[in-house]
Amino acid sequence: MDALSFTDVDFLLGHCSRCARDVLTHVDYAEDGERQLCVHCDGPVVDSLHQVKGVDLSAAGYRNVEETGGCGGGGCGGCRVRGV
């Protein structure tokens, strides 16, 4: 089986009332079940959930989300911020 390319992967977007726009979401596994949260503010996202392909993320306001070269000390600060 061939590996999926970034442009073929599905991402879940929904409307975040705190950020007042459509945002990428992540899953939170709470005791009462799983729920979608905003990747920016961790607020609950329950409205207008829909899937988009990676290629369509730029139309939703996300630019440069695909790392073509992998982590190579590009100066993003992500590893230092997260303590990895």
N, C-alpha and C positions, 0 to 999 in steps of 0.2 A: 504494500500500500504506500502511495506517495505521501510525503508530508504536506500538510496544508501550508500555503504561503500566507503571509500576513494579510494580504488583500482578501483572502477567502475566509478568514476567521470572523465569527460573529461576536459582537460586543453589545452589551445591554445598556441602553440609554433611557433616561426618564427625566421628567421635570422635577427639579429641586426648588421648593418654595423659598428656601433661604437664599440660594444663589440666583433665583429668578431666571433660570434658563435650563435647557436640556443639558444633562451632564452624564458622564460615564458613571457607572455604579459598581459597587463591590458587594459581596454577600457577607452578611453577619449571621452567625449561627447562634441565636438566642435560645433560651430554655423553651420559649413558646413557639419555636420554629424559625425558619430562615427568613431574612428580610433584606431588601436592597437598600444600600446606603450610598450617599454622594461621595465620590472620591475626593472632593474638595473640602467639604465641611463635616462629613460623617452624619449629616442629617438624613432622615428617612426619605426615600423616594418611592412614592406609591402611584403617582399619576403619569399617564402617557408612557408607560414602559414599552419599549420596542427594540428590536434587534437591528443592528446595522453591520455591514461588512467593514473590515479595516480600511478598505479603499474609500469608504464614505465618511470616515471620521473627520476629515478636514472640512467637509460641508457643515459639520456640527460644531466647528470652532476649535478642533484639536489639530494642531500642526506638529510635525516632526515627532510623532509618537513611535515610529519604527526605528530601532537602532540597527542599522545594517552592519556595523562593524563589531557589535558586542561591546562589552565593557573593556575599555582600554585606558582608563585614567583620563577620560575626556574632560575632567574638571566640573562635572555637574554637581558634585557634592552629595549625591544620593547616598553613597556608602557611608560617608562620615556622618551624615544626618541620621541615618537609620542605625548606626553602630554596627554594621555588618563588617 
